[in-house]
Amino acid sequence: MEIKTTEFFRNMKSLPPEGTEEFKQLIKWEIEKITGGVTINGVFISGWLYFHINHWWIRVDDLDEYNNIIRKPQLPELRDNEWIRAEYLEQCKLEKKGYMEVGARQGGKSEMEASYFGMNSTIFENTQNLMVCGNDDDLSLLKDKVDFGLKRLWKGIAIPRLDKTWRLNQIRLGYKNPEGEDQIWSYMIIRNARDGHNTEAGAGTTAKTVIFDEVGKYLFASSFKAVEPAIKSKFGWRTVPILVATGGSFQNGRDAENFFYNPDSNNFLSIEDSEKHTKTSIFLSGLYRLDCKENMRLGDWLRLRGIEIENIDELNKITIAVSNKEKADKLIEEELEKAKHNPDRTLFLKQKMYYPRTTDECFLRDHQNIFDIEAAKRQKNRLNTQGKTGMPVILFHDGEKINHEFTDKEAITNFPLRPNDSKDAPIIIYEFPVDSPPYGLYVAGVDPYRQGQAAYSSSLGSIYIYKRMHAITGEKFQDMFVASYCARPDKKETWEEQARLLIKYYNARTLCENDDISFIEYMKSKGDAHYLEKQPEWLMEIVPNTTVKREYGVHRSALKIINFLHTIFKKYMEEVIYTEKDEEGKIVRELLGISKIFDPTLLEEVIQYNDEGNFDRIVAAELAIAQAIKMDPIMGRVGGSGDVRVQSMNRKVNNPLFMPARITTRGKQRKLFT
């Protein structure tokens, strides 16, 4: 419908009396505008956006006569946030795809959810409209916003409520017939997923609206999959399912990240990330924050966005609040700088998460991560930029000795695991073992997985080989991980055998996590128990009163043991290993221990670490480092920031990272890094 701005409902100076033909005609026109959208100067405005700014009331901040900030009911102003959302929602509608948005606070996501929910319930008869929340607080917040908007709808389009309260978290809209019977127009249903435990929260509905609120707070995928059959029709998805999440609210966000970074596989709208050359869902950054908006004429703004419009006179009668991104960026930087000086580091992280400028910042967590997230990100980006990857191999015994062959299998690169990821990953070699490696040069940390864990578990069996600092002439690749094996093949015996061969290949003294002893028993059955470290004496120093007595390895049932292992890993990554000074003696460059980690997925575990998930790589890496440092007083350690072997790790000349492998293989000789 082509209209002028005076035909915006909010701009109408007077309305026809209720019950007149003019009143009935206006109802028809308004419903047509909402269901089909409107066009002004050839520019389309979607039905939801028209409804949102013309019929749906919200609370906004205002100043009273005494300069107090008060909450005032009014129709929303037109903002770039809602314009962008409307464009994407319309694209989703046409392509029969879902809409997922993550972004900053102050973005108006919950107002959009309530408005969309209210519109479909009011305009479309014989519909069930579903909103799923993760907890009671979020559920109450959205109930309030929906109630507020419904009560203020224009009588011409409003549908009476048959239920005055949210009895059983449901409201029926409709009428009473002359006999007093309920004539139901639509259902408004709000369900509580109970932090992801109620996976059937949305099941049983044939939904016109499906909204999942704050999906970063709980594992929502199972609940969504239970709803998905109800939105399928012979024309594709009958509705646009909406998923919403906010920076700083990803306490349990594995499902949210999976959907966000894999939109196509979940039938959600995908947006090209020009910097990372990947596809994601929709991200509205902290640059769209409420307090950095400036008013512009709509036609002028659309032209700045590259939209060709011949005549913008009518469009320029509409004002749109647009983000001043330079102002917002400066303000965010100032807020972060202030937060840096707070001794509570979590406050700095919260500030970054609440107004994220990148998707990585949006998915940050602030709880239980003692590691340097930013350093881990820098090292991971450095590896990706330089294209450094280890060599994927499979080990075998050729009748005389353990050998290797190169394989086309690929390492697992996603954390957490995604549904379609192959878990049958190879061993990754960063440096092959020296000839006839002396016992004690290499150590291993092992975190096996339990035999009884389901095949779809995200837990992996992980082992890291660590090369200690030593005095062997010509060896420069030291005090770092030289190989890893993180996988979960269909047969557990496959993993156990590759792990056993890897230990023997490097002649590694091995410290194993012993909460599950199946791998220890496997090593014993093969006659290789002598590679396994007995339960170490230093364990009694950490937990002197422990009643856990096991022959081999370390248990992680005590918090003191976990904290000890985390501390040594943190120290390893943050230790300054190389310092470069200028002629005046000023430090111009420092390298930290984290620069010696060449496994990007281990770094991703460091970035995402919390005390709730499966962080198998970290466990194995920590055990390897613990074994190495406890051997130093016994077997000796050479090193320090001035040691030429440490310095050599930062040079390309004669660096083992760029040298060909020295071990004979079945296939063609390859360089260690490609």
N, C-alpha and C positions, 0 to 999 in steps of 0.2 A: 504494500500500500504506500503510495507516494503521498507525503504529507508536508505541511509547513510546521514550523516550530510552535505556532499558536495552537496547533492541534495536539501538542503534548498535553496529556491530561493535567499535569501540574501547572501548565500555563493558562488553562481555561479560566477566564474571569468569572464566569457564572455557569451554573449547571441547570439543566431543565428540571422542573419539579418531578418528584418521584411519582411513577404511575402513568405519566404522559407518554405519547408515542415518541416524542423527542428523547425522553429518558430511555425508552426501550431501544431506540436506534443507537443512542450513544453506547449502551451496553454492548450491542452487536459490534460496533466499531472498535471498542476497546478490546473485546475478546479477539477480534481479527488481528489487531495490532500485536497482541501478546502471543497469539498462536503462530502468526506468520512473519512478524517483524515489520518494520517500516523503512522507507527510503526517503532521504532528504538530499536534494541536489545530487542524486545518483549514488549516494553513500548509504549502505545498508546498516541498519541498527537492529540487532537481533531481538526476538520476542522477549527473551529473559531480561536483557538490558533495559528494554522499554519498560517492562513490568517493574524492575528493580528501582529505577529512578522516578517512576510516575505513581506507583501504588504501594510500595513496601516501605513502611516507616521503621526507622531505627533510632537509637539514641546517639547523639553527638555532643562533643564538648562545646560549651559556650560560656561567655562571661556575663554575670549579672551586673546590676548597676553599682554594686559594691566591689567589683573586680574579683568576685569569687568564681572559680571554675565550677560550672554546673553541668548536669547531663540533661540535654534538651531533646524532646522527640521531634523529628522532622523527616522529610523525604531525603534520601541520600543525594549528595552532590555527584555529578558525573566526574569520575576520575580515570586516569590512564590505567590504573589497576583493573577496574571493572571492564573497561573497553577491551583490554588485552584478553581478559578471561572470556568475555563474550565472543570474541573472534575464535578462540580455541574451542569453546563449547559448541559453536556452530559448526566448526570443522569436524568435531567429534560426531555431531549429530548426522552430518552428511555421510561420513565414512563409517558410521556404526561402530565407533570405538569409544573406549573409556577415557576419562579425563583425570589425570593425576597432577597435583600441584604441591610443591614444597617451597618454602620460602620464609621470609622474615616475619617477625611480629609487627603489629600495627598495619598489616596488609589488608585486613578486612575479610579474611577467609571465612570466618564463622558467620559473618553477615551474609556473604554470598551463599553459604550452605543453607541458612535459614530461609533466605529469599527464594532460592530455587525450589526448596522443599515446599514452601507455602504456595508458590505459583502452580506447580503441578497438581497439588492437592485441591486447589481452588478451581482451576480452569478445566481440568480433565475429569470427566465423570467416569464412574466405575473403575477407579484406580486404587491400587495399594501403593503407598509411598513410604519407603523405609529409610531410616537413618540409624546407623550402628555406631555406638561410642564404646570406648574401652573401659570407662569407669563411671561411677556415679556423679562425680563433679562435672565432667565434661557433658554428661547427659543432662544434668540440671541446667547448665549454662545454655545449651541449645534449646531446651524446652522454653526457657525464659525468652529467648530471642524470637522463637516461633510464635509464642503466645502474644508477645508485644506487637509483632507485625500483623497477625491475624485480626486482632481486636480493632485495628485502625484501617483495615481495608475499606475502600469505598463500597457502599451498600449495593451498588449496581453489579459488582462482581463477587462480593463476599458470599460465602455459603455458611449458613448457621451451623453451630456446633451442637451435635446431639449429646456429646459428653462435655461437661463443663470442666472436668479435671482429667489428668492423664492416668486414668484408672488402667492398671496393667500396662502402663506406658503406651497407651493408644488413645487416639481421639477419632471419633467418627464425625464427618461433616455430612449434613443432609437436612431433611425436612420431616415434619410430621404430616401424615395424610389426614383427611377429615376424620378417620376412625382412630386417630391417635397413634398409629403405627409408624415406626421409623422407616423412612425412605432414604437409604444410605447413598450418598453421593460419592464419597471417597473415604479411605482410611489413611490416617497419619500414624505411623508406627515408629517408635523409638526403642531400640533394643540395646542391652548392655552386654558386650562381649566378655566382660569380667577379665580384663587384661589378657585376652586371648584364650582363656580356658573354656569359655562357652562358644565352641566352634559352630554350633547350630543356631547362633543368635538371629540370623536373618533368614533361616530356612523356612519354607512353607508359604512364602509370599509370591504373588505374581505381580512384580513391582513395576510401576511407572517411574518411580524415583528410587535410586540406590545411592546413598551417601555413606561413606565410612570416614568418620572424623578422627583426626590426630592419629594416623596409622603408624607413626613412629614410636608410639608408646607401648604397642602390644603387637604380638604376632597375629596378624589379621588374615593371612593368606587362606587358611583353612575356612574361616568364616566367609570370606568372599567366594571361595569355590563352592560353598554350600548354597550361596545365593545365585550364582551364575546361571544354573539351569532355568531359574525362574525368569530371567530377562531375555531368554532366547525366543525368537519367533521365526517364522518362515522368511522374514525380511532381514534377519540378522538381529543384533541386540535391539530390543524395543526402546531402550532408554540409554542415556549416557551415564554410566556409573561414575561416581565422583569419589576420588580418594584425596584427602587433604592431610598435610603434615607441616609442622612448624619447627624451625631451627631451635635447638635447645631442648627438643622433646623427642629424642630418639633413644630413650633408655633401653628400648627393646626393638630396635629398628631394622632387624635383619630382613624381614619381609618387605618393609618399605624400600630399602635400598635395592633389593632384588627387582621389585616392580619399577622403580625409578630408572635404573640403569638397563633394564630389559623391557622397555615398553612394547616393542613389536611382538615379543613372544607371549605377552599377556593381553594382546589386542587393545593396547592403550596408545593414544596419540604420541608420536615420537617427534622430537625436535632436534635438529642438528646442532651439536656443540662444535662451533667452528674452531675453537682452540684445541680441543682434545680429539677432534675428528671422530666423535662417537655420537650415538643417539641417546637421548634421555627423555624423561617426561618434562613437564613444565616447571621452570624455576623462576620465581620472582624474588629478586635479591633484596638486600637491605637498602638498596638505592631507591626502592619504591616506598620507603617509610612515610608515615603520615605527616611528620613535622617538617618535611622538606618538599612540600608541594607549592607550585605557583600556578596561578590561573592564566590560561591562554584561550584564544578563540579556537573552536574546534576545527574549523576549516584550515586555519594556519598550521595547526599541529599536525593534521593529517597530511598536508603537503610536505611538512618537514620529515614525515615518515616515508616519503616517496610515493604517496598516492596521488595520481593525476586526477584533478578535479577542475573542470572548466569554469563552473560558477560556484563560488563558495559563500555567496551573500547570505543565504539562509542558514548555512552551517555556522557561519561566524556570529550568528545571534545566540549560539549555544556556547557556554563557558565550560571548559574542562580543566580540572586540577591536574597538573602534570608534574612529574618528579623532576626536581632540579638535581641531577645526578652528581654534578660536581660538588654542590653544597652538601649533599648526603654523604658522599665519599669523604669529604673533608671532616664532617662531623663524626663519622664512624671512626676515622683515624684518630681524632682528638679523644674520643671516648676510650679507645683501645689504649692510647698512650697513658691516660690517667689510670686505667685498670692495671697496667703493667706494674705500677708502684704499690699495688695492694699485696700484702704478704700472702693472702689467700689466692693461689694461682687459679682456683676454679672460677673465681669471679671474672678474671680475664678471659677464660675460655667461654663463660656464659655470655659475656659481652660480644665476643666474636660470633657465637652461635645465634644469638638473638637477631643480629643484623648481618647475616652472612653476605659476603660479596662473591663467593664461589660456592659451587655445590659441595666441595670438600668441607668447607667451613660449616655448611648447613648440617652435615651429617656427623659433626664432631660430638663426642660425649665428654662430659666433665667428671664422671664418677670413676673412681678406682683405677686411674691411669697415672702411674708414677713416672712413666717414660716421657722422653722429650719428643712429642708428636711432630713438632715442626722440623726437627733435625731428621727424623725418620722420613718425612715427606720429601725433604730436600735430597736425601740419599736415594730414595726411590725414583724421584724425577731424574736424578743424575744417571742412574742406571738405564732408565728408559731412553734418555736423550743419547747416551753413548752406545746404546744397543748392546750392552754387555749381557750375555746370557751364558750359563754353563752349558756343558755338553750332555745331552740326554743319552744314557747308556743302559744296557741290561747286562748284568754280570752272569757268568756261567763258569763251571769247572771243566776244563778241556781234557781232563785225565791226568794232568801233571800239576797244573796250578790254576788259580782263579784268573780269568781273563774277562775282557769286556767287548761288546759290540755296540756300535751306534744304532740308534733306533729312531723311528719317526714318531714315536709316542711323544706327547707334549706334557710338560710339567703343569700342575694345577696352578693357575695364575689368579684365580678369584678367591677372595675371602670376604665374607663367608662363601661357602660353596653355593653355586647356583644349580637349579634343578637339572639342567642338561649337561653339566660338567662331567667329563669322564674322570673317574677316580682311579683308573688304572694307569697311574703316572709312572714315569721312569725314575731311575736314580739320576741326579744331576751332579756332574763333576765340575768343580771350579779349578782344581789342580790335581793331577794324577799323583799317586803315591811315589815316593822315591824308590829306587831299587832296593829290595830287601829291607824294608823299613824297620828300624830297631824298635823293640817293644817299649812304648812310652813316648815315642815321638808323636804319635797320633792318639787321641782319645775320642770316645763317642758318647753321646747322650741319646737315650732311647725312651720314647713315650709310645708304647704299643697301644693298640685299641682292644677293647674287650671282645671276646668271642661271641658273646650273646647280644651285642648291639645290632640293631636292625640295619638292614642293607642301606636304608635311606638316611642313616645317621650322618650328621655333618662331621663326626669325629674321624680323624685320620691316624694312621700309624706313622710316626715321625722319628727320624734318626738324623743326627748331624755329626759329621766327622770334623774334628778340630785339630789343627796342627799347632803344636806348642812352639814357643820360642826356644831356640837351641843354638848350638855352636857348630853345626855342620857347615863346612866351608862351601860357599857358593849358593846356599839355600836362602832365598830372600822372602819367600811367601810363607810368613810365619805369624803365629799368634792369631789365627783366624780360621774360619770355617772353609774347608776345602771340598766338601761333598755333602749332599743331603738326599734323603729319600722320604718323601711325604706322599702317601698314597693309601688307597683302600681298594685293592683289587677284589674281584668276586670271591676268590678263595683266599682265606686268611693265610694258608700255607704258602701261597705265592709271596705275600708280603714278608712273612717270616724268613723264607729262604733268601730273598734278595737282601734283607737286612743282615742276615747271618753272613752272607758272602761279602757284603760291604765291610763289615767289621774285620773279617779275615783279610780282605784285600789290602786294608790299611794297617793290619796287625794292631788294632786299636784296643786300648784298655777302656772298658765300656761300663758306664754307670747307667743303670736302667731304672725307670720308675716301676715300682713293684706293687702298686695297688691291684694290678692284675698280673698274675705270674705266668701266664700262658707262654709268653715269649721266652722267659727264663727257663721254663720247662722244655721248650723247643730246643734251646741252645744246649741244655744238659743232655737231651736225647740224642743230639748229634755229636756228642763228645767234645763240645766247645765251651763248656762252662768256665774253663780257665781264662777266657777273655772277659768274663763278668767280674766286676768289682763286688767284693763282699759288702754287707751293710757297713758303711764307713764309720770309723770311730768319731769323726767330727760331728756326726749326727747326734751323738750323745751330748756334745757340748751345746748344741742348739736346743734340744729337748731332752734334758737329763732325766726327766721322770717318765719318759715314754714307755709304754708297755708293749709297743710293737716290736717284735723280734723276728726278723726275717733273714734268711741266709744271704741273699743277694739284693743289692740295689737300695733305693731310697723310696720311702712312702711320702705322700704329700697330704696326709690327713691332718697335719698340724699347721696352724696358721704361721707359727714361727718358722717352719721349714719353707713355706711358700714365700714369706717375706725375705728370708735369707737368700733364696735363689733369685728373687726379683732384684734384690739389692746388688748382687754381684753382676747380674746382666746389665742393670742400669749403669753401674760403675764402668763396666767394659765399654759400653757405647758412648759414655760421656767423657771418658779419659782423653786428655790431650796427648796424641801420639806423635805429632810432628809440629814444629814451630818454625816459622820463617821470619827473619827480621831484616829490616833495611839497614843502610849504612850507619844510621844513628842508633841502632839497637832497638828500634820500635818494632813491635810485632805487627807484621802485615798479613800474616796468614797462619791459621791454625787448623789442623785436622784432628777430628775426634775419632774415637774408636769405631763409631758407627759407620765410618767410611770403609771399613774392612768387611762389611756385610754385603754380599753380592746376591742375596736372595730377596727379590722384591716382595714376595708374598710373606716372608718372615717380617719384613718391614711393615707390611700392611697389617699384620697381626699386632705389631707394636703400636701402630697408629690407632687401631680400634680396640685395644685391650680394655677389658673390664673384668669384674670378678664373677661373671655369670656364664659366659660362653665357653666354647671349646677352642683353646689356644694351644694346640698340640705342638706347633713348631716352636713356640716360646718355651714350652716345658722341656723339649728335647735340647734346644740350644742352651738353656740354663744349666741343665745337667752336664753337658759337655764342658762348659766353662768352669763349673764347680769342680769337676774332676781334674781339669787342667790346673787350676790354682792350688788345689790341695796337694798336687804332685810337685809343685815348684820347690817347696822346702826339702823334698826328698831327693829329686833328681836335678835340681838346679834350674835357674832361669837366667837368660842373658837378655838384656834389652834396655829400653829407655829412649827418651825422645832424641838423644844424640846418637844412638846406635845407627850405623850405616845401613843395617838391614831394614830397620824401620823406615828410614828415609827413602830407601830404594823402592818401597812400595808405591811411592808417589811419582816415580819416573817410568816413562815408557821404555827407555832403553834397557834391554836385558831383563825386563820385568816378566816373570813367569806368566802373567795374564795374557801376554801377547806372544808367548812361545808355543811351538807345536808340542803336542803330546808326545811323550817319550816311550809309551808302552805300545807293544805290538798289538795290533787289532786284526780282526777278521777282514774288516773293510778297508777302505781308503783312509790314509792318514789325514787327520783334520786338525786344524788349529783349535786351541782350547776355547777361545771366545770367537763368536761370529756376530 
